[in-house]
């Protein structure tokens, strides 16, 4: 094969890859926050204050120039300005994520934004994380600014960027039927993050108390959205709050949880 033929083949492969990425960019993904959050918000279920800001493929490509050692060309500037407006409205500190992920295991570089000066760098860090988080990367077409909920952490994980660890539970639902639930944090995950809890504190972290309300809340979420889901519910000073959802088959189960 001569050089021109090789060049033409490479150009065709690049174009095919671009088309596949664009198809993923515009496709509706139920796991994306933009799909399920408006439904549970409209139902009046307890959620964080949230502002959604879309990102175009052109903005993503502009940011991605940084990973090739080149400066951004300015295409991303209006996006950053809209995101800052959203964060200013929500207030600082705020919680930043995409529709797919928050990259919370790198807490202080990704999702936890203390002030507006950090916002751009945190976006870049989340774009980078998303590009390597899955076999083909996670789409960044949806960005989300959320209030930082008032919580009382049991401690932090220094190896996860001082990520706070709070009482949280994951429910699995089929429509409005709860199939199972378990604490969000396996002990081994906390140890990997550098956090050590004694047995009494870990039991407390994993104890929902009277879980009747949690079951009712998870059932309401399933009834509202419909289908098979994992539903993450966080304890805050305002009470229990639904923070995240994902299609059930994409979600982590504890060992022994079917």
C-alpha positions in Angstrom: 0.0 0.0 0.0 1.5 3.4 -1.0 1.6 6.5 1.2 -1.4 8.1 -0.4 -3.5 5.0 0.2 -2.4 4.9 3.8 -3.2 8.5 4.2 -6.6 8.1 2.7 -7.3 5.1 5.0 -6.3 7.0 8.1 -8.4 10.0 7.1 -11.4 7.7 6.6 -10.9 6.1 10.0 -10.6 9.5 11.7 -13.8 10.6 10.0 -15.6 7.4 11.0 -14.4 7.9 14.6 -15.6 11.6 14.5 -19.1 10.5 13.3 -19.3 7.8 16.0 -18.4 10.3 18.7 -21.0 12.8 17.4 -23.6 10.0 17.4 -22.8 9.3 21.1 -22.8 13.0 21.9 -26.4 13.6 20.7 -27.9 10.2 21.7 -30.2 10.1 24.7 -28.6 8.2 27.6 -30.9 7.3 30.5 -27.9 7.2 32.9 -27.2 10.9 32.2 -28.4 13.2 34.9 -30.2 15.3 32.3 -32.6 12.3 31.7 -33.6 11.4 35.2 -33.1 14.5 37.3 -35.8 16.7 35.7 -38.3 13.9 36.4 -37.6 13.5 40.1 -37.2 17.3 40.5 -40.7 17.8 39.0 -42.1 15.2 41.3 -41.0 17.3 44.3 -38.5 14.6 45.7 -35.6 15.9 47.8 -32.7 16.8 45.5 -29.8 19.3 45.6 -30.3 22.7 43.9 -29.0 22.0 40.4 -28.2 23.9 37.2 -27.5 22.0 33.9 -25.2 23.6 31.3 -24.7 21.8 27.9 -21.3 21.5 26.3 -20.9 21.2 22.5 -18.5 18.9 20.7 -16.6 22.0 19.6 -16.1 23.1 23.1 -14.9 19.7 24.2 -12.4 19.6 21.3 -11.1 23.1 22.3 -10.5 21.9 25.9 -8.9 18.7 24.6 -6.2 20.7 22.8 -4.6 21.1 26.3 -3.9 17.4 26.4 -2.0 17.7 23.2 0.2 20.4 24.6 -1.7 23.2 22.7 -3.6 26.2 24.1 -7.3 26.5 23.7 -8.4 28.7 20.8 -11.2 30.4 22.7 -14.1 28.3 21.5 -14.7 27.1 25.1 -14.8 30.6 26.6 -18.6 31.2 26.4 -19.1 27.7 28.0 -16.8 28.6 30.9 -18.7 31.9 31.3 -22.1 30.1 31.4 -20.8 27.6 33.9 -19.4 30.4 36.1 -22.8 32.1 36.0 -24.4 28.9 37.2 -21.8 28.4 40.0 -22.1 32.0 41.1 -25.9 31.5 41.3 -25.6 28.3 43.3 -22.9 29.7 45.6 -19.5 28.4 46.7 -18.4 25.9 47.5 -20.3 24.0 44.9 -20.4 20.5 43.5 -19.4 20.1 39.8 -20.0 17.0 37.7 -20.9 15.9 34.2 -24.1 14.1 33.4 -22.1 10.9 33.8 -19.6 11.3 36.6 -18.2 13.6 39.2 -14.7 12.0 39.5 -15.2 12.2 43.3 -12.2 10.0 44.0 -10.0 13.0 43.0 -12.2 15.3 45.1 -10.2 18.6 45.3 -9.3 18.4 41.6 -12.6 17.6 40.1 -16.0 17.9 41.8 -15.4 20.1 44.8 -15.1 23.8 43.7 -14.3 26.2 46.5 -14.3 29.4 44.4 -14.7 30.6 40.8 -10.9 30.7 40.2 -10.9 26.9 40.4 -13.7 26.3 38.0 -11.8 26.1 34.7 -9.1 23.8 36.0 -11.7 21.5 37.5 -13.6 21.3 34.2 -10.3 20.3 32.5 -9.6 17.7 35.1 -13.1 16.2 34.7 -12.7 16.1 30.9 -9.5 14.3 31.3 -11.0 11.8 33.8 -14.0 11.2 31.6 -11.7 10.4 28.6 -10.1 7.5 30.5 -13.0 6.4 32.9 -14.5 3.9 30.6 -13.4 1.6 27.7 -14.4 4.3 25.1 -14.6 7.3 27.6 -17.6 9.0 29.1 -19.5 11.7 27.2 -19.2 15.2 28.5 -22.1 16.8 26.7 -23.9 17.7 30.0 -22.4 19.7 32.8 -24.0 20.2 36.2 -23.4 22.7 39.0 -25.0 21.6 42.3 -25.2 23.1 45.8 -22.8 21.6 48.2 -25.1 19.9 50.7 -24.7 20.4 54.4 -23.3 17.1 55.7 -21.6 15.8 58.7 -18.8 13.6 57.4 -17.4 10.6 59.4 -14.0 11.6 58.1 -12.1 12.1 54.8 -10.1 9.9 52.4 -6.7 11.6 52.0 -5.8 9.4 49.0 -9.0 10.5 47.3 -8.2 14.2 47.5 -9.7 14.5 51.1 -13.1 13.3 49.9 -15.5 13.4 52.8 -17.3 10.2 53.7 -20.9 10.5 54.8 -23.8 8.2 55.5 -25.2 7.1 52.2 -27.2 4.2 50.8 -27.7 2.7 47.3 -31.1 1.2 46.6 -32.0 -0.9 43.6 -35.5 -0.6 42.2 -37.6 -2.0 39.5 -40.2 0.7 38.9 -41.6 1.2 42.5 -40.4 -2.1 43.9 -37.2 -2.1 46.0 -35.1 -5.2 45.2 -32.3 -4.6 47.6 -30.1 -1.9 49.2 -26.8 -1.6 50.9 -24.5 1.1 52.4 -22.7 3.1 49.8 -19.1 2.6 51.1 -17.5 -0.8 51.4 -14.8 -0.8 54.1 -12.1 -1.8 51.6 -12.8 1.3 49.5 -12.3 3.5 52.5 -9.1 1.8 53.4 -7.8 2.3 49.8 -8.6 6.0 50.3 -6.5 6.1 53.4 -9.5 6.4 55.9 -9.6 4.1 58.9 -12.7 3.8 60.9 -13.0 1.7 64.0 -15.7 -1.0 64.1 -18.2 1.1 66.0 -17.9 4.1 63.7 -18.2 1.9 60.5 -21.3 0.2 61.9 -22.7 3.7 62.5 -21.9 4.7 58.9 -23.7 1.7 57.6 -26.7 2.0 59.9 -29.7 3.7 58.2 -31.7 3.7 61.4 -35.4 3.4 60.7 -35.2 2.7 57.0 -39.0 3.0 56.3 -38.7 6.5 54.9 -35.7 5.5 52.7 -37.7 2.7 51.2 -40.6 5.0 50.5 -38.2 7.6 48.9 -36.6 4.9 46.7 -40.0 3.6 45.7 -41.1 7.1 44.8 -38.0 7.6 42.6 -38.6 4.3 40.8 -42.3 5.1 40.3 -41.4 8.5 38.9 -38.7 7.5 36.5 -39.8 3.9 35.7 -37.5 1.0 34.9 -34.6 -0.6 36.7 -32.3 1.8 38.6 -29.8 2.3 41.3 -30.8 5.2 43.5 -28.2 6.9 45.8 -29.6 8.6 48.9 -27.4 10.8 51.1 -28.0 11.9 54.7 -27.7 15.7 55.2 -28.5 18.1 57.9 -31.7 18.8 55.9 -32.7 15.1 55.9 -32.2 12.4 53.2 -31.5 13.6 49.6 -31.5 11.8 46.3 -28.1 12.6 44.8 -27.6 10.2 41.9 -29.1 7.5 39.8 -27.9 5.0 37.1 -29.3 2.2 35.1 -29.2 -0.8 37.4 -27.1 -3.0 35.2 -24.4 -0.4 35.2 -24.3 0.0 39.0 -22.0 -1.6 41.6 -23.5 -4.2 43.9 -21.8 -5.3 47.1 -20.4 -8.8 47.1 -23.2 -11.3 47.8 -25.9 -8.8 46.7 -27.7 -10.2 43.7 
